[in-house]
Amino acid sequence: MRLGLNLGYWGAGNDKDNMILAREADSMCYSVVWAAEAYGSDVPTVLAYVAAQTTRIDVGAAIMQIPARTPAMSAMTAATLDSLSGGRFRMGLGVSGPQVSEGWHGVRFDKPLGRTREYVDIVRLALARQRVRYDGEHYVLPLPDGPGKALTLTVHPNREDIPIYLAAVGPKNLELAGEIADGWLAIFFSPEHSTEQLDAIQAGRVRGRRTSDFDVVPTVPICISDDLQAAADLIRPYCALYVGGMGSREKNFYNAQARRMGFDEAATVIQDHYLDRDYAAAAAAVPFEFVDSTALIGPVDRIAEGMTAYADAGVTTMTVAVHHGSLEQRLATLRGAVDALEMSGRG
């Protein structure tokens, strides 16, 4: 199992610290640093900046939003970043959610599975520098009733086969990730609740034609502390944001995931508080068991035990989210994660 670092969203007030963390991860055994986007900072700009200040570590999009860009634009961006970084780019894609897709990008959130399949098809076609012709339900290139012509990408990426990851939560989306992608970007991954998710991935792998190794990549909050409850309290607001606030009452993928994990009652309470804007109550309603199941908390030896469980469950790249404490504490956590992985014997 390899280690990765998730910087989260740029512009949260600790950007200089994040660059220090990225450079430190580059000097250690971390394999990839990821950045995210929602409706603030964009991923490609951040990753270009990170790539310019590092030398070895891969730079990954977690994720580039499908409704934000045409597939051809994403292929152009991937080729450019891969060229600029010397072949270090990993392309994570996701459909986002209805609120962002329709409210921010003005793109209907309909048939996300079919749209994702076609999107990845076109991205791969373009990156292989083939003439892009596509006749799908969601994308038709060139348009049949105008002057457009089938074009070929003019940039030569370092690699024709840039790895593509899908962010997936629901069972059907997990199958699709297994079928068409090179890896899965997971959130709230719990080793003890992962069997059905990984079975769905495997079902897709059986149907798909991708022969490369599949990378299972959860983002895992980490807090090294002797006080388990205090560590959990630092992570609860993050859990509440997603389970309670990332979506509407009718459609929230993370809330549904918490319910599938057996936290049905807590998911309702968290969402009720969050949508009422009582964020403190929403965070307080996150069960310790949910945090402990989906994060790494405790002293280094306990973190090592958790890493063993993740590796045994099938995780191949553990991406840690180090969002708590001063810069010095966060750097110490980065180093502690390396120590824990070595202690676990799964690195």
LOZA-61987 format. One record per residue (C-alpha): chain; z, y, x. Coordinates in Angstrom, 3 decimals, m for minus. Each point is the difference from the previous one (the first is absolute). Layout:
<atoms>
<atom chain="A" Z="Z" Y="Y" X="X"/>
...
</atoms>
This chain:
<atoms>
<atom chain="A" Z="0.000" Y="0.000" X="0.000"/>
<atom chain="A" Z="m0.980" Y="3.437" X="1.287"/>
<atom chain="A" Z="1.659" Y="3.349" X="m0.651"/>
<atom chain="A" Z="m1.563" Y="3.070" X="m1.589"/>
<atom chain="A" Z="1.279" Y="3.478" X="m0.812"/>
<atom chain="A" Z="m0.602" Y="1.851" X="m3.268"/>
<atom chain="A" Z="0.165" Y="3.786" X="0.319"/>
<atom chain="A" Z="m0.272" Y="0.518" X="m3.757"/>
<atom chain="A" Z="m1.415" Y="3.276" X="m1.296"/>
<atom chain="A" Z="m0.783" Y="2.815" X="2.435"/>
<atom chain="A" Z="1.520" Y="3.363" X="m0.842"/>
<atom chain="A" Z="3.441" Y="m1.245" X="m1.030"/>
<atom chain="A" Z="1.683" Y="2.295" X="2.522"/>
<atom chain="A" Z="0.332" Y="m2.352" X="2.984"/>
<atom chain="A" Z="m3.574" Y="m0.082" X="1.277"/>
<atom chain="A" Z="0.855" Y="0.776" X="3.630"/>
<atom chain="A" Z="2.600" Y="m2.751" X="m0.048"/>
<atom chain="A" Z="m2.564" Y="m2.400" X="m1.467"/>
<atom chain="A" Z="m2.350" Y="0.649" X="2.917"/>
<atom chain="A" Z="2.830" Y="m0.753" X="2.420"/>
<atom chain="A" Z="0.657" Y="m3.235" X="m1.896"/>
<atom chain="A" Z="m3.689" Y="m0.914" X="0.128"/>
<atom chain="A" Z="m0.171" Y="0.581" X="3.745"/>
<atom chain="A" Z="3.193" Y="m2.001" X="0.504"/>
<atom chain="A" Z="m1.406" Y="m2.870" X="m2.076"/>
<atom chain="A" Z="m3.169" Y="0.182" X="2.102"/>
<atom chain="A" Z="2.071" Y="m0.487" X="3.164"/>
<atom chain="A" Z="1.847" Y="m2.978" X="m1.471"/>
<atom chain="A" Z="m1.245" Y="m3.220" X="m1.567"/>
<atom chain="A" Z="m1.090" Y="1.498" X="m3.341"/>
<atom chain="A" Z="m3.507" Y="m1.028" X="m1.002"/>
<atom chain="A" Z="m0.890" Y="2.654" X="m2.594"/>
<atom chain="A" Z="1.150" Y="3.315" X="m1.432"/>
<atom chain="A" Z="m0.860" Y="0.717" X="m3.641"/>
<atom chain="A" Z="m0.189" Y="3.208" X="m2.013"/>
<atom chain="A" Z="m0.117" Y="0.505" X="m3.758"/>
<atom chain="A" Z="m1.557" Y="2.396" X="m2.495"/>
<atom chain="A" Z="0.660" Y="0.880" X="m3.638"/>
<atom chain="A" Z="m0.788" Y="3.582" X="m1.043"/>
<atom chain="A" Z="1.077" Y="1.840" X="3.128"/>
<atom chain="A" Z="m1.094" Y="m0.771" X="3.537"/>
<atom chain="A" Z="m3.060" Y="m2.187" X="0.453"/>
<atom chain="A" Z="0.058" Y="m3.092" X="2.180"/>
<atom chain="A" Z="m3.088" Y="0.385" X="2.229"/>
<atom chain="A" Z="1.039" Y="3.387" X="1.399"/>
<atom chain="A" Z="3.481" Y="m1.279" X="0.839"/>
<atom chain="A" Z="m1.341" Y="m3.158" X="1.641"/>
<atom chain="A" Z="m2.492" Y="1.961" X="2.116"/>
<atom chain="A" Z="2.935" Y="2.065" X="1.270"/>
<atom chain="A" Z="2.111" Y="m3.087" X="0.682"/>
<atom chain="A" Z="m2.885" Y="m1.789" X="1.738"/>
<atom chain="A" Z="m0.549" Y="2.991" X="2.281"/>
<atom chain="A" Z="3.609" Y="m0.162" X="1.204"/>
<atom chain="A" Z="0.256" Y="m3.759" X="0.503"/>
<atom chain="A" Z="m1.877" Y="m2.477" X="2.152"/>
<atom chain="A" Z="0.642" Y="m3.567" X="m1.107"/>
<atom chain="A" Z="1.412" Y="m0.232" X="m3.492"/>
<atom chain="A" Z="m2.302" Y="m0.490" X="m3.002"/>
<atom chain="A" Z="m0.136" Y="2.729" X="m2.650"/>
<atom chain="A" Z="m0.043" Y="m1.158" X="m3.608"/>
<atom chain="A" Z="m0.617" Y="1.569" X="m3.402"/>
<atom chain="A" Z="2.629" Y="m1.078" X="m2.500"/>
<atom chain="A" Z="m1.871" Y="0.922" X="m2.025"/>
<atom chain="A" Z="m3.232" Y="1.935" X="m0.477"/>
<atom chain="A" Z="m0.329" Y="0.516" X="m3.741"/>
<atom chain="A" Z="m3.114" Y="m1.525" X="m1.544"/>
<atom chain="A" Z="m0.377" Y="2.676" X="m2.720"/>
<atom chain="A" Z="0.171" Y="2.755" X="2.642"/>
<atom chain="A" Z="m3.172" Y="m0.981" X="1.886"/>
<atom chain="A" Z="m3.326" Y="m1.659" X="m0.587"/>
<atom chain="A" Z="m0.297" Y="m3.326" X="1.822"/>
<atom chain="A" Z="m2.627" Y="1.527" X="2.280"/>
<atom chain="A" Z="2.403" Y="2.810" X="0.929"/>
<atom chain="A" Z="2.716" Y="m2.526" X="0.801"/>
<atom chain="A" Z="m2.420" Y="m1.925" X="2.198"/>
<atom chain="A" Z="m0.910" Y="3.233" X="1.837"/>
<atom chain="A" Z="3.693" Y="0.777" X="0.507"/>
<atom chain="A" Z="0.792" Y="m3.525" X="1.205"/>
<atom chain="A" Z="m2.876" Y="0.010" X="2.460"/>
<atom chain="A" Z="1.010" Y="3.415" X="1.342"/>
<atom chain="A" Z="3.676" Y="m0.884" X="0.402"/>
<atom chain="A" Z="m0.837" Y="m3.321" X="1.619"/>
<atom chain="A" Z="m2.301" Y="1.742" X="2.456"/>
<atom chain="A" Z="2.458" Y="2.795" X="0.803"/>
<atom chain="A" Z="2.895" Y="m2.415" X="0.473"/>
<atom chain="A" Z="m1.890" Y="m2.482" X="2.159"/>
<atom chain="A" Z="m0.001" Y="m2.769" X="m2.620"/>
<atom chain="A" Z="3.579" Y="0.401" X="m1.242"/>
<atom chain="A" Z="m0.529" Y="0.814" X="m3.695"/>
<atom chain="A" Z="1.180" Y="m2.172" X="m2.894"/>
<atom chain="A" Z="m1.263" Y="0.939" X="m3.452"/>
<atom chain="A" Z="2.428" Y="m0.375" X="m2.897"/>
<atom chain="A" Z="m1.369" Y="0.636" X="m3.482"/>
<atom chain="A" Z="1.614" Y="0.246" X="m3.426"/>
<atom chain="A" Z="m0.830" Y="1.191" X="m3.497"/>
<atom chain="A" Z="3.136" Y="2.191" X="m0.180"/>
<atom chain="A" Z="1.311" Y="0.335" X="m3.584"/>
<atom chain="A" Z="m1.179" Y="1.534" X="m3.281"/>
<atom chain="A" Z="1.957" Y="3.211" X="0.458"/>
<atom chain="A" Z="m1.502" Y="0.817" X="3.410"/>
<atom chain="A" Z="m3.446" Y="m1.467" X="m0.658"/>
<atom chain="A" Z="m0.556" Y="1.837" X="m3.280"/>
<atom chain="A" Z="2.307" Y="2.993" X="0.453"/>
<atom chain="A" Z="m0.824" Y="0.887" X="3.608"/>
<atom chain="A" Z="m3.423" Y="m1.470" X="0.729"/>
<atom chain="A" Z="m1.477" Y="0.048" X="m3.507"/>
<atom chain="A" Z="m1.054" Y="m3.638" X="0.238"/>
<atom chain="A" Z="0.648" Y="m2.343" X="m2.904"/>
<atom chain="A" Z="2.404" Y="m2.796" X="0.814"/>
<atom chain="A" Z="m2.053" Y="m2.761" X="m1.558"/>
<atom chain="A" Z="m0.940" Y="m3.466" X="1.237"/>
<atom chain="A" Z="1.789" Y="0.440" X="3.348"/>
<atom chain="A" Z="m0.716" Y="m3.545" X="1.179"/>
<atom chain="A" Z="m3.747" Y="0.232" X="m0.514"/>
<atom chain="A" Z="m0.116" Y="3.482" X="1.475"/>
<atom chain="A" Z="1.913" Y="m1.127" X="3.103"/>
<atom chain="A" Z="m2.257" Y="m3.008" X="0.522"/>
<atom chain="A" Z="m3.151" Y="2.123" X="m0.102"/>
<atom chain="A" Z="1.578" Y="2.700" X="2.161"/>
<atom chain="A" Z="0.844" Y="m2.461" X="2.778"/>
<atom chain="A" Z="m3.488" Y="m1.518" X="m0.242"/>
<atom chain="A" Z="m1.619" Y="3.382" X="0.620"/>
<atom chain="A" Z="2.407" Y="0.968" X="2.785"/>
<atom chain="A" Z="m0.746" Y="m3.224" X="1.848"/>
<atom chain="A" Z="m3.742" Y="0.388" X="m0.577"/>
<atom chain="A" Z="0.083" Y="3.501" X="1.467"/>
<atom chain="A" Z="2.221" Y="m0.897" X="2.968"/>
<atom chain="A" Z="m2.374" Y="m2.832" X="0.878"/>
<atom chain="A" Z="m2.647" Y="2.765" X="0.240"/>
<atom chain="A" Z="m2.190" Y="m1.636" X="m2.581"/>
<atom chain="A" Z="m2.133" Y="2.074" X="m2.334"/>
<atom chain="A" Z="2.302" Y="0.657" X="m2.938"/>
<atom chain="A" Z="m1.430" Y="m1.254" X="m3.258"/>
<atom chain="A" Z="2.402" Y="m1.072" X="m2.723"/>
<atom chain="A" Z="m0.406" Y="m0.813" X="m3.675"/>
<atom chain="A" Z="3.455" Y="m0.390" X="m1.535"/>
<atom chain="A" Z="1.835" Y="0.834" X="m3.179"/>
<atom chain="A" Z="1.872" Y="2.907" X="1.578"/>
<atom chain="A" Z="m2.231" Y="1.006" X="2.910"/>
<atom chain="A" Z="m3.783" Y="0.161" X="0.161"/>
<atom chain="A" Z="m1.565" Y="1.115" X="3.278"/>
<atom chain="A" Z="m2.398" Y="1.716" X="0.167"/>
<atom chain="A" Z="0.065" Y="1.433" X="m3.502"/>
<atom chain="A" Z="m3.049" Y="m1.449" X="m1.758"/>
<atom chain="A" Z="m1.218" Y="3.180" X="m1.687"/>
<atom chain="A" Z="m0.080" Y="2.530" X="2.825"/>
<atom chain="A" Z="m1.253" Y="0.806" X="3.480"/>
<atom chain="A" Z="2.751" Y="m1.861" X="1.847"/>
<atom chain="A" Z="m0.896" Y="m2.608" X="2.602"/>
<atom chain="A" Z="1.858" Y="m2.910" X="1.552"/>
<atom chain="A" Z="1.545" Y="1.192" X="3.256"/>
<atom chain="A" Z="1.593" Y="m1.529" X="3.071"/>
<atom chain="A" Z="3.209" Y="1.219" X="1.626"/>
<atom chain="A" Z="m0.958" Y="2.014" X="3.082"/>
<atom chain="A" Z="3.369" Y="m0.316" X="1.770"/>
<atom chain="A" Z="0.574" Y="m3.135" X="2.055"/>
<atom chain="A" Z="3.613" Y="m1.129" X="m0.510"/>
<atom chain="A" Z="1.635" Y="m1.908" X="2.826"/>
<atom chain="A" Z="0.069" Y="m3.013" X="m2.277"/>
<atom chain="A" Z="m2.258" Y="m1.027" X="m2.869"/>
<atom chain="A" Z="2.849" Y="m1.967" X="m1.545"/>
<atom chain="A" Z="2.779" Y="2.598" X="m0.287"/>
<atom chain="A" Z="2.959" Y="m1.779" X="m1.670"/>
<atom chain="A" Z="0.445" Y="0.901" X="m3.653"/>
<atom chain="A" Z="3.369" Y="m0.304" X="m1.731"/>
<atom chain="A" Z="0.744" Y="0.313" X="m3.704"/>
<atom chain="A" Z="3.191" Y="1.377" X="m1.512"/>
<atom chain="A" Z="0.767" Y="m2.407" X="m2.826"/>
<atom chain="A" Z="2.923" Y="m0.609" X="m2.335"/>
<atom chain="A" Z="m1.117" Y="m1.964" X="m3.071"/>
<atom chain="A" Z="m1.124" Y="m3.660" X="0.072"/>
<atom chain="A" Z="m3.715" Y="0.647" X="m0.611"/>
<atom chain="A" Z="m0.123" Y="2.725" X="2.621"/>
<atom chain="A" Z="1.737" Y="m2.331" X="2.469"/>
<atom chain="A" Z="m2.666" Y="m2.636" X="m0.596"/>
<atom chain="A" Z="m2.680" Y="2.606" X="0.606"/>
<atom chain="A" Z="1.667" Y="1.037" X="3.273"/>
<atom chain="A" Z="0.012" Y="m3.606" X="1.151"/>
<atom chain="A" Z="m3.643" Y="m0.412" X="m0.959"/>
<atom chain="A" Z="m1.643" Y="3.104" X="1.470"/>
<atom chain="A" Z="2.413" Y="1.623" X="2.476"/>
<atom chain="A" Z="1.321" Y="m0.681" X="3.481"/>
<atom chain="A" Z="3.578" Y="0.838" X="m0.908"/>
<atom chain="A" Z="2.468" Y="0.990" X="m2.701"/>
<atom chain="A" Z="2.111" Y="3.165" X="0.046"/>
<atom chain="A" Z="3.150" Y="m0.885" X="m1.918"/>
<atom chain="A" Z="2.893" Y="2.053" X="m1.299"/>
<atom chain="A" Z="3.386" Y="m1.324" X="m1.139"/>
<atom chain="A" Z="m0.829" Y="m3.343" X="1.566"/>
<atom chain="A" Z="2.909" Y="m2.408" X="m0.340"/>
<atom chain="A" Z="m0.097" Y="m3.278" X="1.934"/>
<atom chain="A" Z="1.895" Y="m1.834" X="m2.737"/>
<atom chain="A" Z="m2.358" Y="1.284" X="m2.721"/>
<atom chain="A" Z="m3.260" Y="m0.226" X="1.949"/>
<atom chain="A" Z="m1.236" Y="m3.482" X="m0.855"/>
<atom chain="A" Z="m2.058" Y="0.988" X="m3.044"/>
<atom chain="A" Z="m1.469" Y="3.017" X="1.796"/>
<atom chain="A" Z="m1.095" Y="m2.023" X="3.007"/>
<atom chain="A" Z="m1.309" Y="m2.764" X="m2.268"/>
<atom chain="A" Z="m2.203" Y="2.614" X="m1.685"/>
<atom chain="A" Z="m1.220" Y="1.176" X="3.397"/>
<atom chain="A" Z="m0.786" Y="m3.574" X="0.968"/>
<atom chain="A" Z="m1.880" Y="m0.626" X="m3.254"/>
<atom chain="A" Z="m2.226" Y="2.925" X="0.881"/>
<atom chain="A" Z="m0.443" Y="m1.252" X="3.555"/>
<atom chain="A" Z="m1.264" Y="m3.317" X="m1.305"/>
<atom chain="A" Z="m2.658" Y="1.786" X="m2.081"/>
<atom chain="A" Z="m0.923" Y="2.530" X="2.664"/>
<atom chain="A" Z="m2.230" Y="m0.278" X="3.006"/>
<atom chain="A" Z="2.103" Y="1.936" X="2.514"/>
<atom chain="A" Z="0.793" Y="m2.287" X="2.923"/>
<atom chain="A" Z="2.191" Y="2.331" X="2.076"/>
<atom chain="A" Z="3.771" Y="m0.330" X="0.050"/>
<atom chain="A" Z="1.646" Y="1.758" X="m2.939"/>
<atom chain="A" Z="2.605" Y="2.649" X="0.808"/>
<atom chain="A" Z="3.011" Y="0.240" X="m2.346"/>
<atom chain="A" Z="1.435" Y="3.482" X="0.540"/>
<atom chain="A" Z="3.013" Y="1.164" X="m2.013"/>
<atom chain="A" Z="1.517" Y="3.417" X="0.554"/>
<atom chain="A" Z="3.734" Y="m0.618" X="0.368"/>
<atom chain="A" Z="2.621" Y="2.784" X="0.095"/>
<atom chain="A" Z="2.442" Y="m0.581" X="2.831"/>
<atom chain="A" Z="3.459" Y="1.429" X="0.610"/>
<atom chain="A" Z="2.147" Y="m1.363" X="2.831"/>
<atom chain="A" Z="3.670" Y="0.437" X="m0.902"/>
<atom chain="A" Z="3.243" Y="m1.919" X="m0.195"/>
<atom chain="A" Z="0.555" Y="1.459" X="m3.475"/>
<atom chain="A" Z="m2.297" Y="m1.887" X="m2.368"/>
<atom chain="A" Z="0.793" Y="2.112" X="m3.051"/>
<atom chain="A" Z="m0.606" Y="3.253" X="1.851"/>
<atom chain="A" Z="m3.297" Y="m1.348" X="1.304"/>
<atom chain="A" Z="m1.039" Y="m1.072" X="m3.493"/>
<atom chain="A" Z="0.897" Y="3.445" X="m1.363"/>
<atom chain="A" Z="m2.498" Y="1.582" X="2.414"/>
<atom chain="A" Z="m2.800" Y="m2.236" X="m1.277"/>
<atom chain="A" Z="0.804" Y="0.129" X="m3.733"/>
<atom chain="A" Z="m1.819" Y="3.345" X="m0.626"/>
<atom chain="A" Z="m3.201" Y="m1.480" X="1.462"/>
<atom chain="A" Z="0.288" Y="m3.008" X="m2.316"/>
<atom chain="A" Z="0.723" Y="2.220" X="m2.999"/>
<atom chain="A" Z="m3.033" Y="2.191" X="0.717"/>
<atom chain="A" Z="m2.371" Y="m2.938" X="m0.266"/>
<atom chain="A" Z="1.706" Y="m2.150" X="m2.619"/>
<atom chain="A" Z="0.829" Y="2.994" X="m2.184"/>
<atom chain="A" Z="m2.453" Y="2.742" X="0.763"/>
<atom chain="A" Z="m3.290" Y="m1.321" X="1.356"/>
<atom chain="A" Z="m1.803" Y="m0.239" X="m3.305"/>
<atom chain="A" Z="0.668" Y="0.407" X="m3.671"/>
<atom chain="A" Z="2.347" Y="m1.940" X="m2.230"/>
<atom chain="A" Z="m2.988" Y="m2.026" X="m1.182"/>
<atom chain="A" Z="m1.569" Y="m0.704" X="3.411"/>
<atom chain="A" Z="2.034" Y="m0.188" X="3.178"/>
<atom chain="A" Z="m1.055" Y="m2.817" X="2.342"/>
<atom chain="A" Z="3.203" Y="0.132" X="2.055"/>
<atom chain="A" Z="2.205" Y="m0.092" X="m3.073"/>
<atom chain="A" Z="m1.907" Y="m3.079" X="m1.142"/>
<atom chain="A" Z="0.501" Y="m1.577" X="3.411"/>
<atom chain="A" Z="3.757" Y="0.580" X="m0.149"/>
<atom chain="A" Z="0.023" Y="m1.725" X="m3.385"/>
<atom chain="A" Z="m1.925" Y="m2.975" X="1.381"/>
<atom chain="A" Z="2.693" Y="m0.257" X="2.666"/>
<atom chain="A" Z="2.667" Y="m0.336" X="m2.693"/>
<atom chain="A" Z="1.269" Y="3.599" X="m0.105"/>
<atom chain="A" Z="m1.172" Y="0.669" X="m3.539"/>
<atom chain="A" Z="3.075" Y="1.844" X="m1.271"/>
<atom chain="A" Z="0.369" Y="2.075" X="3.158"/>
<atom chain="A" Z="m3.700" Y="0.932" X="m0.092"/>
<atom chain="A" Z="0.447" Y="1.415" X="m3.500"/>
<atom chain="A" Z="3.080" Y="2.028" X="0.939"/>
<atom chain="A" Z="m1.570" Y="1.342" X="3.209"/>
<atom chain="A" Z="m3.124" Y="1.075" X="m1.838"/>
<atom chain="A" Z="1.924" Y="1.611" X="m2.864"/>
<atom chain="A" Z="2.059" Y="2.093" X="2.419"/>
<atom chain="A" Z="m2.954" Y="0.917" X="2.171"/>
<atom chain="A" Z="m2.220" Y="1.099" X="m2.860"/>
<atom chain="A" Z="2.932" Y="2.073" X="m1.286"/>
<atom chain="A" Z="0.048" Y="1.608" X="3.492"/>
<atom chain="A" Z="3.475" Y="m1.277" X="0.749"/>
<atom chain="A" Z="m1.019" Y="m1.202" X="3.439"/>
<atom chain="A" Z="3.529" Y="m0.586" X="1.261"/>
<atom chain="A" Z="0.759" Y="m2.302" X="m2.917"/>
<atom chain="A" Z="m3.307" Y="m1.799" X="0.515"/>
<atom chain="A" Z="0.848" Y="m0.659" X="3.638"/>
<atom chain="A" Z="3.525" Y="m1.120" X="m0.871"/>
<atom chain="A" Z="m1.457" Y="m2.506" X="m2.486"/>
<atom chain="A" Z="m1.965" Y="m1.836" X="2.712"/>
<atom chain="A" Z="1.883" Y="m3.271" X="0.546"/>
<atom chain="A" Z="1.248" Y="m0.782" X="3.498"/>
<atom chain="A" Z="m1.699" Y="m3.388" X="m0.353"/>
<atom chain="A" Z="m3.399" Y="1.664" X="m0.509"/>
<atom chain="A" Z="0.428" Y="2.150" X="3.107"/>
<atom chain="A" Z="1.289" Y="m2.900" X="2.078"/>
<atom chain="A" Z="m2.879" Y="m2.188" X="m1.160"/>
<atom chain="A" Z="m2.750" Y="2.504" X="0.860"/>
<atom chain="A" Z="1.413" Y="1.869" X="3.016"/>
<atom chain="A" Z="1.656" Y="m0.720" X="3.336"/>
<atom chain="A" Z="3.568" Y="1.307" X="0.103"/>
<atom chain="A" Z="3.005" Y="m0.776" X="2.160"/>
<atom chain="A" Z="0.723" Y="m0.525" X="3.699"/>
<atom chain="A" Z="m2.729" Y="m1.247" X="2.321"/>
<atom chain="A" Z="0.948" Y="m3.676" X="m0.307"/>
<atom chain="A" Z="m0.245" Y="0.225" X="m3.807"/>
<atom chain="A" Z="m3.362" Y="1.795" X="0.338"/>
<atom chain="A" Z="m1.146" Y="m2.876" X="2.209"/>
<atom chain="A" Z="0.953" Y="m2.517" X="m2.698"/>
<atom chain="A" Z="m1.996" Y="2.021" X="m2.508"/>
<atom chain="A" Z="m3.014" Y="0.067" X="2.289"/>
<atom chain="A" Z="0.197" Y="m3.762" X="0.332"/>
<atom chain="A" Z="m0.144" Y="m0.296" X="m3.785"/>
<atom chain="A" Z="m3.025" Y="2.303" X="m0.186"/>
<atom chain="A" Z="m1.848" Y="m1.916" X="2.710"/>
<atom chain="A" Z="0.816" Y="m3.336" X="m1.610"/>
<atom chain="A" Z="m1.310" Y="1.324" X="m3.324"/>
<atom chain="A" Z="m3.396" Y="0.730" X="1.571"/>
<atom chain="A" Z="0.197" Y="3.607" X="1.155"/>
<atom chain="A" Z="m2.208" Y="0.597" X="3.041"/>
<atom chain="A" Z="0.532" Y="3.743" X="0.530"/>
<atom chain="A" Z="3.314" Y="1.532" X="m1.013"/>
<atom chain="A" Z="m0.428" Y="3.734" X="m0.451"/>
<atom chain="A" Z="3.342" Y="1.754" X="0.187"/>
<atom chain="A" Z="0.666" Y="3.306" X="m1.738"/>
<atom chain="A" Z="2.492" Y="2.034" X="2.030"/>
<atom chain="A" Z="0.726" Y="3.011" X="m2.194"/>
<atom chain="A" Z="3.750" Y="0.481" X="0.385"/>
<atom chain="A" Z="2.120" Y="1.898" X="2.491"/>
<atom chain="A" Z="m0.688" Y="2.356" X="2.870"/>
<atom chain="A" Z="m2.914" Y="m0.479" X="2.383"/>
<atom chain="A" Z="2.339" Y="m1.668" X="2.479"/>
<atom chain="A" Z="1.230" Y="m2.406" X="m2.693"/>
<atom chain="A" Z="m3.540" Y="m0.783" X="m1.112"/>
<atom chain="A" Z="m1.087" Y="m0.684" X="3.574"/>
<atom chain="A" Z="3.011" Y="m2.277" X="0.407"/>
<atom chain="A" Z="m1.043" Y="m1.823" X="m3.172"/>
<atom chain="A" Z="m3.515" Y="m0.512" X="1.407"/>
<atom chain="A" Z="1.506" Y="m1.558" X="3.105"/>
<atom chain="A" Z="2.490" Y="m1.987" X="m2.066"/>
<atom chain="A" Z="m2.843" Y="m1.523" X="m1.997"/>
<atom chain="A" Z="m1.584" Y="m1.192" X="3.248"/>
<atom chain="A" Z="3.315" Y="m1.508" X="1.081"/>
<atom chain="A" Z="0.419" Y="m1.686" X="m3.388"/>
<atom chain="A" Z="m3.499" Y="m1.507" X="0.129"/>
<atom chain="A" Z="0.678" Y="m1.349" X="3.475"/>
<atom chain="A" Z="3.351" Y="m1.379" X="m1.183"/>
<atom chain="A" Z="m1.704" Y="m1.689" X="m2.951"/>
<atom chain="A" Z="m2.390" Y="m1.904" X="2.244"/>
<atom chain="A" Z="m2.908" Y="0.748" X="m2.371"/>
<atom chain="A" Z="m1.724" Y="2.686" X="2.067"/>
</atoms>
